[in-house]
Amino acid sequence: MGADGRLNSLLNTAREAAEAAVAIHRRDAGRVLLAGATIKARADYVSQTDIDAQEAALAVIQRNHPDHLILAEESDESVEEQLAGWDGRPLWIVDPLDGTANFLHAHPHYCASVAVAVDGDPVAGAVASGSSGERWWAAKGQGAYKGGRRISVSSERPLSSAMVGTGFPFKILEVLPEYLDELGRVLPAASGVRRAGAAALDLCYLAQGSLDAFWEKILMPWDFAAGLVLVQEAGGVLARPDGSPLDIATGPVSGANSAHLLQELQAILDG
């Protein structure tokens, strides 16, 4: 199998795994609510839906690529512990239910996100929304797609005309004052700011041009890995606040439809 064939195989697995997770979302939607969830930490919930969706997604990956490694949100190990055994093999990065709090409140902004990294670089990813029926996918060098239609980021525009997505650091309150300062600077500088509670979907919206820029102070690898491929293949940029490329680690993420807009946003965030 050639390089394109291998990449297509990885992308097909990402899409299949995301669909397996979404099937669990649909099974439980409106039935598994907040009262049935477990609190992992402050405002951080896990439900049986998360666990079952992860098992369904991982079963697809393990069946198709049994020799690959997996980094998954609902593992009993931390990101660092899961990555400690990473030996260079392809790494699957799975969020079985991004937007768990939304799901548990019957709010429709949630999804499954599955990506795979080769040599530390995410090369294929898929995001699926069971509530809306939307599907996004991308592979390196092959473009980004929504429901079979190729997508691209919005046209370049100044921050004053831009719609900007964000996420609140609700799990780590120590950084909330710094974030609120940033929000207070971006709100009057941009056309609008939106926060919906599932970063994987926000990055899909950036890739399809519904958002022009995005920032969040703390994202886990499974929050942005698939979105990274989508945004890049749609012509946008994602980076750390200092402009360095994203690695597979927890931290801040900024993105935009162009390097120029990202620089303008980052200048506002830096104060």
Stockholm file with secondary structure:
# STOCKHOLM 1.0

chainA/1-271         MGADGRLNSLLNTAREAAEAAVAIHRRDAGRVLLAGATIKARADYVSQTDIDAQEAALAVIQRNHPDHLILAEESDESVEEQLAGWDGRPLWIVDPLDGTANFLHAHPHYCASVAVAVDGDPVAGAVASGSSGERWWAAKGQGAYKGGRRISVSSERPLSSAMVGTGFPFKILEVLPEYLDELGRVLPAASGVRRAGAAALDLCYLAQGSLDAFWEKILMPWDFAAGLVLVQEAGGVLARPDGSPLDIATGPVSGANSAHLLQELQAILDG
#=GR chainA/1-271 SS CCHHHHHHHHHHHHHHHHHHHHHHHHHHTTTSCGGGCEEEETTEEECHHHHHHHHHHHHHHHHHCTTSEEEETTCSSCHHHHHHTCCSSCEEEEEEEETHHHHHTTCSCCEEEEEEEETTEEEEEEEECTTTCCEEEEETTTEEEETTEEECCCCCCCGGGCEEEEECCTTCGGGHHHHHHHHHHHHHHSSEEECCSCHHHHHHHHHHTSCSEEEEEEECHHHHHHHHHHHHHTTCEEECTTSCCCCSSSEEEEEESSHHHHHHHHHHHHC
#=GC SS_cons         CCHHHHHHHHHHHHHHHHHHHHHHHHHHTTTSCGGGCEEEETTEEECHHHHHHHHHHHHHHHHHCTTSEEEETTCSSCHHHHHHTCCSSCEEEEEEEETHHHHHTTCSCCEEEEEEEETTEEEEEEEECTTTCCEEEEETTTEEEETTEEECCCCCCCGGGCEEEEECCTTCGGGHHHHHHHHHHHHHHSSEEECCSCHHHHHHHHHHTSCSEEEEEEECHHHHHHHHHHHHHTTCEEECTTSCCCCSSSEEEEEESSHHHHHHHHHHHHC
//
